[in-house]
Amino acid sequence: MADEEQLYYVTPTVRSGPMSRVSGCEVYLKLENLQAPASFKIRGVSNLCKKAVRGRNCQHLVCASGGNAGMAAAYAGMKLKTPATIVLPESTSAQVAENLRQLGAEVLVHGKVFDHANKFAMELAAKPGAEYIHPFDHPDIWEGHESLIVEAAAQMPVKPDVVLTSVGGGGLLIGIVQGMWKVGWKDVPIIAMETDGANCFNAAIKAGELVTLPDITSVAKCLGSLTVSSRAFELHQKKEHNIQSVVIEDKEAVSACLRFADDHRMLVEPACGAALAAVYSNIIPALQQEGRLGKVETALAVVCGGGSVSLDMLQAWKKQFDL
């Protein structure tokens, strides 16, 4: 594709003074919240959508999403002049649904959680001319997300000693790993953060096999897949990359969002706050004390998004968790 057809922005990687002071190491932020649909999802989703529309003559994009992947698919559909239907689970906020409609997408609500919405979306996409756009579990999605790390490697003054990210369904994690292999960071560990109640990756690791959570009980609804991608699980299980899985409480993720807002004047959602909590909740020294992590002088944190949050929502969570 020609450069002018790239549907995502090259986002900045910036040093965080406040987070560097908190952590005692140099913390750099990959600001994916600055993408047009407000999250990293546009990288992988636009890659899949472009291949569908340009290469396979797709005439209708269908995606199930708790928010950010749907925003990315709707945005890609708008840019590619292709109709998009986004199926949302009932847990999605009315604001997200309205944001999707503003991008020209048809919005349908089906099922309690993502997995139910996803099943319905796959049925819709079986119609002639339609293509199913999975929010995280597709090689074209992972390929698109690689670009995040390729950019960061060119933007950072040094190679990081650790990469901090959130994990939902696992698509971002897989893309980050592939990107790290591409730029020569195969020896750099990843801290993969989840919230309790949306921890399908950690649950699979503990069980030694893929597991399906009974429900998403975390406020981090954008981490809300009941089952992690088999490829993400395989990366950890087969020790293809050093991935340290950490689960925190919702309160810590929300606290990280609030502190990040104070430090950087940006709103991000709890799914993103989970990654930032690796700094704000002192996860790095805790892992070092456990012998799971070596010396860290520089960390790269992926600020994955803020498309499914509002000031009112953050204030409500602040009150809920007595922060």
Buried (B, 14 or more C-beta within 10 A) or exposed (E): EEEEEBBBBEBEBBEBEBBBEBBEBBBBBBBBBBBBBBBBBBBBBBBBBBBBBEEEEBBBBBBBBBBBBBBBBBBBBBBBEBBBBBBBBEBBBEBBBEBBEEBEBBBBBBBEBBBBBBEBBBEBBEEEEBBBBBBBBBEBBBBBBBBBBBBBBEBBEEEBBBBBBBBBBBBBBBBBBBBBBBBEBEEBBBBBBBBBBBBBBBBBBEEEEBBEBEEBEBBBBBBBBBBBBBBBBEBBBEEEBBBBBBBBBBBBBBBBBBBBBEBBEBBBBBBBBBBBBBBBBEBBEEBEEEEBBEEBEBBBBBBBBBBBBBEEBBEEBBEEBEB
